[in-house]
Amino acid sequence: MNSLNSHLSLPLEAVGPDPWPFDRNNQFRLDHVISRGKDGIPVSTVGDFIWDWTAYEPRGRSAKIYFFYWTSGHAKVDLGEVSIARIKRMRELQQLLLVLIYRQDEGRSLGPATIKTWLRGLKHLARFAEARELEIKEVFSQRDELDSFIATVPDSTASTIVAWLSFLHEKVSYEVLGFRPAIPQRLKELKRRSQSVRDSLKQTPPLPSRVYASVIVALAEEIESIELHMEQLISLLRASIREYGRSRKEADGFLGPVLISRYGLEDYFSRRDIRQSLYGISSIVGEVFRICKLQIHAFSGMRDAEAQYLPFHCMTNVPQRHGRAHSLIEGLTTKLEGGRRRRARWVTTEEEGFRAIRIAQKFASVLYGCVGISPRYDESARDDHPLFISPGYLPWAPGVVLPADGRVHTCNLNLGRFTVLRDRICPVIVEQDIAELEEIDPFRAWREGSTYAIGTVWPLRPHQLRRSLALYANASGLVRLSSLRRQLQHITREMSLYYARGSAFSINFIQEDPRGFRQHVAFDWQNAASESQYLAFVVDVMNSTEPLHGPAGKFYEMKKGRDEVITQQVFSRGVKLGRLSYRSSPLGGCTNPAVCETSKGLRLVDTTCVTNACKYLVGKHSKIVEVIRLQRAALGRMDVTSLTYQFELEDLHALVAAEVAWQPPVLSTEAYKESDDV
């Protein structure tokens, strides 16, 4: 008898389900161990209607597989609802899930979240079968019933049902499955709906430059405000814990306001619209953590969960030969190895990223004192002590349960219902922001719906900060706001040094895990280059209000005349294939996708592309006028007897000649003196 191992993506320390003793009869064994704890003790068997897979969740969160298909979410089930017919269908769900988990093909491993998605699709089918008083296998094996079911499948679930049909047809034999799945007539329709949903998923937009600058400045002000009141806030938190332990009489109605007044923080609470009570103190801690987390996102490019689950000890400085020390945040990611945890690093700065982490550590240290834990740095327990520990461990929190194993939960740092904080940080959307979004993606209906409506507060999401950092740091020349350039200066330098020169981590990472590299921030960093080129191309070429000159300029001028628009997808594909490129230049722009072989780099302004009619040149009259003015100013400071002066004078002659050729007919050349008069 052969045994099949489970195709589950497990943390390194986890003990997986028992191997399945496969034979041709494929016995459905209810006592088979389907999950074990970290200590190897069985937790769930196949026959359980709730499989506890918490030990298999990469970040240690609760992960349970519920087979009660007629309820929504994790609602409690009345035993009177569990009929024999329902038990039979739940057994069918379990058997199908076992076939998926112990499949014989060498496909990618699946994590608990993915398994839940596959089961969610089956639950739709189970409810349909119950309404028809059928078994699940009867729906799968009868074409008419399967077509009827497909007609009821929500668009959001279409891709899961397509995946199940494909899996059962192509990967599972009749001996294992016990029935032959039918081929529905509506399969093409189902695939079309599935593809339509995928196509409708919109990419997270970067923040418009004005919004981005406002958010960064607002976060800096919030950090400064916390630091200004740091001593009072920490003292308040410690005193609240101490006094609550001594006397709980009228604790929330009396103790909280008294202590807040004692430390002079009434105005601090009022400005944040937070109740002056013990529960308000908990809210203040949560708000501090949210601000620090957003600051970390803004100056590291981390994903949401990566920042959420940062360990308490996560800062490290790595000296470099160039004399600077990289400020690196050390944490975990699950995006690199199919859901398994892996140590990772992100570049930040001492002034912004580390500053926010140190603030969070001071508040977290007080919370850890409540539960009698001292966060450890060693690898064996480091990840058990998150930076953003939940304020739910404060002694007045309802239902507080102290951790017995030393592991604590993190704070819920979602921005969803915290509208007061969001309104303080995010500006109101104006016409300028929508216009900039339309430049970034001209084919998206930014003005439809309420998400980005003018007059509403910008709907901030952590991933917007990641994408904005990659985009604007790569194309800082497109950011018109000087404050934004100053704010990003240090992080841009650090990321450029770290990723462009290749840190030890990134080199090993790309060599050892080239497929996983697509999940790393370095991929976003590099991928943003094509996006920033397209953004510059749209601004300088497609949306230009003045005539374009030069061979490439004339080419795109004709395209604009025929209303032919290059989409971002086409442009990005061309960049990746080495066929398209765009970068701004002193004379307008250059579309050469390769290294320029004509520019010598010996003169202040290279005019070879003008004199030789370079096919990649996009010329603009407004730019050449400015270059001529600067060239005259430079010549006025040179020794007229020097060789450099003669070179630059030749360039001025070429520029003036090109300016005359590019000049609109209505303009006069009287504004330009002969170059010999310089």
C-alpha positions in Angstrom: 0.0 0.0 0.0 1.3 3.4 -0.9 1.1 6.5 1.2 0.5 10.1 0.0 1.9 13.1 1.8 -0.2 16.2 2.1 0.3 19.1 -0.3 0.1 21.7 2.4 2.4 24.7 2.8 3.5 24.4 6.4 5.7 26.5 8.7 9.1 24.9 9.2 8.4 23.9 12.8 4.9 22.5 12.1 4.1 18.8 12.1 1.9 18.0 9.1 -1.1 15.7 8.8 -0.5 12.0 8.7 0.2 10.5 5.3 -2.9 9.1 3.6 -2.8 5.3 3.2 -3.8 5.3 -0.5 -5.4 2.1 -2.1 -7.8 1.6 -4.9 -10.8 1.5 -2.5 -9.7 4.8 -1.1 -11.3 4.2 2.3 -12.7 7.4 3.9 -11.2 7.1 7.4 -12.8 9.4 10.0 -10.1 8.8 12.5 -7.3 9.9 10.2 -5.2 12.8 11.8 -5.6 15.8 9.6 -3.7 18.3 11.9 -1.2 18.3 14.7 0.0 20.9 17.1 3.6 22.1 17.2 4.3 19.4 19.8 3.1 16.7 17.4 -0.1 15.9 19.4 -3.1 15.3 17.2 -5.5 18.3 17.2 -8.1 17.3 14.5 -9.2 14.2 12.7 -11.0 13.9 9.4 -14.3 13.2 11.2 -14.3 16.5 13.0 -16.6 19.1 11.5 -14.1 21.8 12.5 -10.5 21.2 11.5 -8.1 23.3 13.7 -5.2 24.3 11.5 -3.8 27.1 13.7 -0.4 25.4 13.9 -0.3 25.5 10.1 -1.0 29.3 9.8 2.4 31.0 9.1 1.8 33.8 11.5 0.2 31.8 14.3 -3.3 33.3 13.8 -6.4 31.2 14.5 -7.1 29.1 11.4 -10.1 26.7 11.5 -11.8 24.9 8.6 -15.6 24.9 9.1 -17.8 22.3 7.2 -21.2 23.7 8.3 -22.1 24.8 4.8 -25.6 26.2 5.6 -24.3 28.9 8.0 -22.3 32.1 7.2 -19.0 32.7 8.8 -18.3 31.1 12.2 -21.9 31.2 13.5 -22.7 28.7 16.2 -24.6 25.7 14.9 -27.7 24.3 16.7 -27.4 20.5 17.0 -31.0 20.3 15.9 -29.9 21.7 12.5 -27.5 18.9 11.8 -29.6 16.3 10.0 -28.4 13.0 8.6 -28.6 14.4 5.0 -26.4 17.4 6.1 -23.9 15.1 7.8 -23.6 13.1 4.6 -23.0 16.3 2.5 -20.4 17.5 5.0 -18.6 14.1 4.6 -18.6 14.7 0.9 -17.0 18.1 1.4 -14.4 16.5 3.6 -13.7 13.8 1.1 -13.3 16.3 -1.8 -11.0 18.4 0.3 -8.9 15.3 1.2 -8.6 14.5 -2.6 -7.2 18.1 -3.0 -4.9 17.9 -0.1 -3.5 14.4 -0.9 -3.6 14.8 -4.7 -1.1 12.7 -6.6 0.1 15.4 -9.0 3.1 17.5 -8.1 1.3 20.9 -7.9 2.1 23.8 -5.7 1.5 23.5 -2.0 -1.6 25.1 -0.5 -1.9 27.1 2.7 -4.9 27.3 5.1 -6.2 30.5 3.4 -6.2 28.9 0.0 -7.9 25.7 1.3 -10.6 27.9 2.8 -11.2 29.5 -0.6 -11.5 26.1 -2.3 -14.0 25.0 0.4 -16.0 28.2 0.0 -16.8 27.3 -3.6 -17.9 23.8 -2.5 -20.2 25.2 0.1 -22.1 27.0 -2.6 -22.5 23.7 -4.4 -23.6 22.0 -1.1 -26.3 24.6 -0.5 -27.6 24.1 -4.1 -27.6 20.3 -3.6 -29.6 20.7 -0.4 -32.2 22.8 -2.2 -32.6 20.1 -4.8 -32.4 17.3 -2.2 -29.3 15.9 -4.0 -25.9 14.6 -3.0 -22.9 16.7 -4.0 -21.6 14.0 -6.3 -25.0 13.9 -8.1 -24.6 17.6 -8.9 -21.1 17.1 -10.2 -21.9 14.0 -12.3 -25.2 15.2 -13.9 -24.8 17.8 -16.7 -28.2 19.3 -16.3 -27.8 19.8 -12.6 -24.3 21.1 -13.0 -25.5 23.7 -15.6 -28.3 24.7 -13.2 -25.8 25.2 -10.4 -23.5 27.3 -12.6 -26.4 29.6 -13.3 -26.6 30.3 -9.6 -22.8 30.7 -8.9 -21.9 34.3 -7.9 -19.3 35.9 -10.2 -16.9 36.2 -7.2 -17.0 32.4 -6.9 -16.8 31.5 -10.6 -13.0 31.1 -10.6 -13.1 28.7 -7.7 -15.7 26.5 -9.4 -13.7 26.6 -12.6 -10.7 25.4 -10.6 -12.6 22.6 -9.1 -14.0 21.3 -12.4 -10.5 21.5 -14.0 -8.9 19.7 -11.1 -11.5 16.9 -10.9 -11.4 16.3 -14.7 -7.7 16.5 -15.2 -6.0 15.5 -12.0 -8.3 12.9 -10.3 -9.0 9.4 -11.4 -12.4 7.6 -11.2 -10.9 5.1 -8.7 -10.0 8.0 -6.3 -13.1 10.2 -6.9 -15.8 7.5 -7.0 -17.8 9.2 -9.8 -17.2 10.8 -13.2 -17.7 14.6 -13.2 -19.8 15.9 -16.1 -18.7 18.5 -18.6 -21.3 21.3 -18.3 -22.5 23.2 -21.4 -22.1 26.4 -19.5 -18.4 25.9 -18.8 -17.3 28.6 -21.3 -19.8 31.0 -19.8 -18.4 30.3 -16.3 -14.8 30.8 -17.5 -15.9 34.1 -19.2 -17.4 35.3 -15.9 -14.3 34.2 -14.0 -12.0 36.1 -16.4 -14.3 39.1 -16.3 -13.9 39.3 -12.5 -10.1 39.1 -12.8 -10.1 41.8 -15.5 -12.2 44.1 -13.3 -9.8 43.9 -10.4 -8.2 47.3 -10.4 -4.6 47.8 -9.4 -4.0 49.8 -6.2 -3.4 53.4 -7.4 -0.4 55.3 -6.2 -1.2 58.4 -4.2 -1.3 61.6 -6.3 1.8 63.7 -5.5 -0.2 66.3 -3.6 -1.9 63.7 -1.5 1.3 61.8 -1.0 3.1 64.9 0.3 0.2 65.7 2.5 0.1 62.2 4.1 3.8 62.2 4.7 3.7 65.7 6.3 0.7 64.8 8.4 2.3 61.6 9.6 5.4 63.6 10.6 3.3 66.0 12.5 1.5 63.1 14.3 4.9 61.6 15.2 6.1 64.9 16.6 2.9 65.3 18.6 3.3 61.8 20.1 6.9 62.6 21.0 6.0 65.9 22.6 3.5 64.1 24.9 5.5 60.9 25.2 6.5 61.2 28.8 2.9 62.1 29.9 1.4 59.3 27.9 3.7 56.6 29.2 3.3 57.9 32.7 -0.5 57.9 32.3 -0.4 54.3 30.9 1.7 53.0 33.8 -0.3 54.9 36.4 -3.6 53.5 35.0 -2.3 49.9 35.2 -1.0 50.5 38.7 -4.1 52.3 40.1 -6.6 49.9 38.5 -4.8 47.0 40.2 -5.2 48.6 43.6 -8.8 49.6 43.4 -11.4 48.7 40.7 -14.2 50.6 42.3 -15.8 52.8 39.6 -12.7 52.3 37.7 -13.7 53.4 34.2 -16.1 56.2 35.3 -13.7 57.7 37.9 -10.1 56.6 37.6 -9.6 57.3 33.9 -10.7 60.9 33.8 -8.8 61.7 37.1 -5.5 60.3 35.7 -5.9 61.9 32.3 -6.4 65.3 34.1 -3.5 64.6 36.4 -1.1 64.3 33.5 -2.6 67.3 31.6 -3.8 65.3 28.6 -7.4 66.5 28.4 -6.8 68.5 25.2 -4.8 65.6 23.7 -7.8 63.3 24.0 -10.3 65.9 22.9 -8.4 66.8 19.7 -8.5 63.1 18.8 -12.2 62.7 19.7 -11.3 59.9 22.2 -13.3 59.4 25.3 -11.5 60.3 28.6 -11.7 57.0 30.2 -9.6 53.8 30.7 -11.0 52.5 27.4 -10.0 55.8 25.9 -6.4 55.2 27.1 -6.5 51.8 25.3 -7.7 53.7 22.1 -4.8 56.1 22.4 -2.4 53.2 22.4 -4.1 51.7 19.4 -3.9 55.1 17.6 -0.2 55.5 18.3 0.4 52.0 16.9 -1.6 52.9 13.7 0.4 56.1 13.2 3.7 54.3 13.7 2.7 51.5 11.3 1.7 53.9 8.6 5.1 55.7 9.0 6.9 52.4 8.7 4.9 51.7 5.5 5.7 55.1 4.1 9.5 54.8 4.6 10.0 51.1 3.9 7.5 49.8 1.3 6.4 46.9 3.5 3.2 45.0 2.9 0.3 45.3 5.4 0.8 42.0 7.2 4.6 42.4 7.1 4.3 45.5 9.2 1.5 44.2 11.3 3.5 41.3 12.5 6.9 42.9 13.0 8.8 41.5 16.0 9.5 43.8 19.0 13.2 43.7 18.2 13.3 44.5 14.5 16.0 47.2 14.0 19.5 46.6 12.7 22.2 48.8 11.3 24.6 47.3 8.7 27.8 49.3 8.2 29.0 49.6 4.6 32.3 50.3 2.9 31.1 53.6 1.6 31.0 54.9 5.2 27.2 54.8 5.7 25.2 52.3 7.7 22.0 50.9 6.2 19.0 51.1 8.5 17.2 47.8 8.1 14.0 46.5 9.5 14.1 42.8 10.1 10.8 40.9 10.1 8.9 38.0 8.4 7.3 37.6 5.1 5.1 34.8 3.8 5.1 35.9 0.2 8.4 34.2 -0.8 7.9 30.5 -0.3 4.3 29.6 -0.8 3.0 30.8 2.6 6.0 29.7 4.7 7.6 32.2 6.9 10.9 33.6 5.9 13.2 36.2 7.5 13.3 39.4 5.4 14.8 42.9 5.5 13.5 46.2 4.4 15.4 49.4 3.9 14.3 52.5 5.9 16.0 55.5 7.6 17.0 56.4 11.1 15.1 59.6 11.0 11.7 58.3 9.9 11.4 54.5 10.1 13.5 53.8 13.2 11.9 56.8 14.9 8.4 55.3 14.6 9.6 51.8 15.7 11.2 53.3 18.9 8.0 55.1 19.8 6.0 51.8 19.3 8.6 49.9 21.4 8.1 52.3 24.4 4.3 51.8 24.5 4.7 48.0 23.8 7.1 47.7 26.7 4.5 48.9 29.1 1.9 46.4 27.7 4.4 43.6 27.9 4.9 44.5 31.6 1.2 43.9 32.1 1.5 40.3 31.1 4.9 39.7 32.8 6.8 39.1 29.6 10.1 40.6 28.5 10.5 40.5 24.6 13.4 38.3 23.7 15.8 38.9 20.8 16.9 35.3 20.2 15.6 33.5 17.1 13.7 30.8 19.0 11.2 33.3 20.6 11.7 36.5 18.7 8.5 36.2 16.6 6.4 35.4 19.7 6.7 39.0 20.8 5.2 41.4 18.2 6.0 45.1 18.1 2.3 46.0 18.0 1.0 44.0 20.9 -2.8 44.2 21.5 -4.0 46.7 24.1 -6.5 44.0 24.9 -4.0 42.8 27.5 -4.5 45.9 29.6 -6.2 44.8 32.9 -9.5 46.7 32.3 -10.0 45.2 28.8 -13.1 42.9 28.7 -12.4 39.2 28.7 -8.6 39.7 29.0 -6.8 36.4 28.9 -3.1 36.4 29.8 -0.9 34.2 27.5 0.2 31.0 29.2 2.7 30.1 26.5 4.4 33.5 26.2 2.8 34.2 22.8 0.7 37.4 22.5 -1.7 38.7 19.9 -1.1 41.8 17.8 -3.3 44.9 17.7 -5.9 45.2 15.0 -4.4 48.2 13.0 -6.9 48.4 10.2 -8.0 52.0 9.3 -11.5 51.0 8.4 -13.7 52.5 11.1 -11.1 55.0 12.4 -12.4 57.9 10.4 -11.2 60.6 12.8 -7.6 59.5 12.4 -8.0 59.1 8.6 -9.5 62.5 8.3 -6.5 64.0 10.2 -3.9 62.3 8.0 -5.5 62.4 4.5 -6.5 65.5 2.5 -9.7 66.0 0.7 -9.6 65.0 -3.0 -9.5 67.9 -5.5 -9.6 68.2 -9.3 -5.8 68.3 -9.5 -5.6 64.8 -7.9 -8.1 63.3 -10.3 -6.3 64.8 -13.3 -3.1 63.3 -12.1 -4.7 59.9 -11.7 -6.0 60.2 -15.2 -2.5 60.7 -16.4 -1.3 57.6 -14.5 -4.1 55.4 -15.9 -6.1 57.2 -18.7 -8.4 54.2 -19.2 -9.8 53.9 -15.7 -13.0 55.7 -14.9 -11.7 57.7 -11.9 -14.7 60.0 -11.9 -17.3 57.3 -11.6 -18.4 56.0 -8.2 -17.8 57.5 -4.8 -14.4 56.0 -4.0 -12.4 58.9 -5.5 -15.1 61.6 -5.6 -13.9 65.2 -5.4 -14.7 66.6 -2.0 -14.2 63.3 -0.1 -11.3 62.3 2.0 -8.7 60.2 0.2 -9.3 56.5 1.0 -5.9 55.6 2.3 -4.7 51.9 2.2 -1.2 50.7 3.3 -0.5 49.2 -0.1 -0.9 52.6 -1.7 2.2 53.8 0.3 4.2 50.8 -0.9 3.4 51.5 -4.6 3.8 55.2 -4.3 7.2 54.8 -2.7 8.4 52.6 -5.6 6.9 54.9 -8.2 8.0 58.3 -6.9 11.4 57.2 -5.7 12.1 55.9 -9.2 10.7 58.9 -11.0 11.4 61.7 -8.5 11.7 64.2 -11.4 7.9 63.9 -12.0 7.1 64.9 -8.4 6.6 68.7 -8.6 6.3 69.3 -4.8 9.7 70.1 -3.3 8.5 69.0 0.1 7.9 65.5 -1.2 11.3 65.4 -2.8 12.9 66.4 0.5 10.9 63.8 2.5 11.9 61.0 0.1 15.5 62.0 -0.3 17.0 59.8 2.3 14.9 56.7 1.7 15.5 57.0 -2.0 19.3 57.1 -1.5 19.2 54.2 0.9 17.0 52.0 -1.3 19.1 52.9 -4.4 22.3 51.9 -2.5 20.8 48.8 -1.1 19.0 47.4 -4.1 21.0 48.8 -7.0 24.3 47.7 -5.6 22.9 44.4 -4.4 22.8 43.7 -0.7 23.8 40.2 0.5 20.2 39.5 1.1 18.9 40.5 -2.3 21.7 38.7 -4.2 21.1 35.5 -2.4 17.4 36.0 -2.6 17.3 36.4 -6.4 19.8 33.5 -7.0 18.1 31.1 -4.6 14.5 32.0 -5.2 14.0 33.7 -8.6 10.3 33.0 -8.7 9.8 34.4 -5.2 11.7 37.5 -6.2 8.4 38.7 -7.8 6.9 39.0 -4.4 9.8 41.2 -3.0 9.8 44.9 -2.8 12.8 45.0 -5.1 10.5 43.7 -7.8 8.1 46.6 -7.2 11.1 48.9 -7.2 12.3 47.7 -10.6 8.8 47.3 -12.0 8.0 50.9 -11.2 10.7 52.0 -13.6 8.5 51.1 -16.6 5.5 52.7 -14.9 7.4 56.0 -14.3 8.6 56.0 -17.9 5.0 55.7 -19.0 3.9 58.4 -16.7 6.6 60.8 -18.1 5.7 59.7 -21.6 2.0 60.6 -21.0 2.9 64.0 -19.5 5.6 65.0 -22.0 4.3 63.5 -25.2 0.7 62.3 -25.3 -0.6 65.2 -23.3 1.7 67.9 -24.7 0.0 71.1 -25.8 2.9 72.2 -28.0 4.1 70.7 -31.3 6.7 67.9 -31.1 9.8 68.0 -33.2 12.5 65.5 -34.1 11.8 62.1 -35.8 10.3 60.4 -32.8 8.4 63.6 -31.9 6.8 63.8 -35.4 6.0 60.1 -35.2 4.0 60.5 -32.0 2.5 63.8 -33.3 1.0 61.8 -36.2 -0.3 59.1 -33.8 -2.0 61.8 -31.7 -3.5 63.2 -34.9 -5.1 59.8 -35.6 -6.3 59.5 -32.0 -4.0 56.5 -31.4 -3.2 56.1 -27.7 -0.5 53.8 -26.3 -1.9 52.1 -23.2 0.2 51.5 -20.1 0.0 47.7 -20.7 1.4 48.0 -24.3 4.1 50.5 -23.2 5.2 48.4 -20.2 5.3 45.3 -22.4 7.4 47.2 -24.9 9.8 48.3 -22.2 10.2 44.7 -20.9 10.9 43.5 -24.4 13.4 46.3 -25.0 11.4 47.9 -27.8 10.1 51.0 -26.0 11.6 53.5 -23.6 11.2 57.2 -22.6 13.2 59.6 -20.5 13.1 63.3 -20.3 16.0 65.2 -21.7 17.1 68.9 -21.8 15.7 69.2 -25.4 12.5 67.3 -24.7 12.8 63.5 -24.5 14.6 60.4 -25.7 12.9 57.1 -26.8 16.1 55.1 -27.3 15.6 51.7 -25.4 19.3 51.0 -25.6 22.4 52.7 -24.4 23.0 55.9 -26.5 26.1 55.4 -28.7 26.2 59.0 -30.1 26.3 61.0 -26.8 29.9 61.6 -25.8 29.2 63.2 -22.5 32.1 65.7 -23.0 29.9 68.9 -23.3 27.4 70.7 -21.1 24.6 70.0 -23.5 25.0 67.3 -26.1 23.6 68.5 -29.5 24.5 65.4 -31.5 20.9 64.2 -31.5 19.8 67.6 -33.0 22.5 67.9 -35.7 22.3 64.2 -36.7 18.4 64.1 -36.7 18.5 61.2 -34.2 15.4 59.0 -34.7 14.8 58.8 -31.0 14.6 62.5 -30.4 11.3 64.1 -29.1 12.0 67.9 -29.3 10.2 70.8 -27.8 10.5 74.4 -28.7 10.0 75.6 -25.1 12.8 73.4 -23.8 15.3 74.4 -26.5 14.6 78.1 -25.7 15.5 77.4 -22.1 18.6 75.5 -23.0 19.8 78.3 -25.2 19.3 80.8 -22.3 21.4 78.6 -20.0 24.0 78.0 -22.7 24.5 81.7 -23.1 24.8 82.2 -19.4 27.4 79.4 -19.2 29.4 81.0 -22.1 29.4 84.3 -20.4 31.4 82.8 -17.5 34.0 81.1 -19.7 37.4 82.2 -21.0 36.8 83.1 -24.7 40.3 81.8 -25.5 39.7 78.4 -24.1 39.0 75.2 -26.1 35.9 74.6 -23.9 34.5 77.9 -25.0 34.9 77.0 -28.7 33.1 73.6 -28.1 30.2 75.3 -26.3 30.0 78.0 -28.9 29.5 75.4 -31.6 26.8 73.9 -29.6 25.1 77.2 -29.2 25.1 77.7 -33.0 23.5 74.3 -33.4 20.9 75.0 -30.8 20.0 78.4 -32.3 19.6 76.7 -35.8 17.4 74.0 -34.4 15.3 76.6 -32.5 14.6 78.5 -35.7 13.5 75.2 -37.4 11.3 74.3 -34.4 9.8 77.7 -33.9 6.1 78.2 -34.5 5.4 80.5 -37.5 3.9 83.3 -35.4 7.0 83.8 -33.4 9.8 86.1 -34.4 13.6 85.4 -34.1 14.3 89.0 -32.9 14.4 87.8 -29.3 17.6 85.8 -30.1 20.8 87.6 -30.9 23.4 86.2 -33.1 25.6 83.8 -31.2 28.7 85.8 -32.4 27.5 88.7 -30.2 28.0 86.6 -27.0 
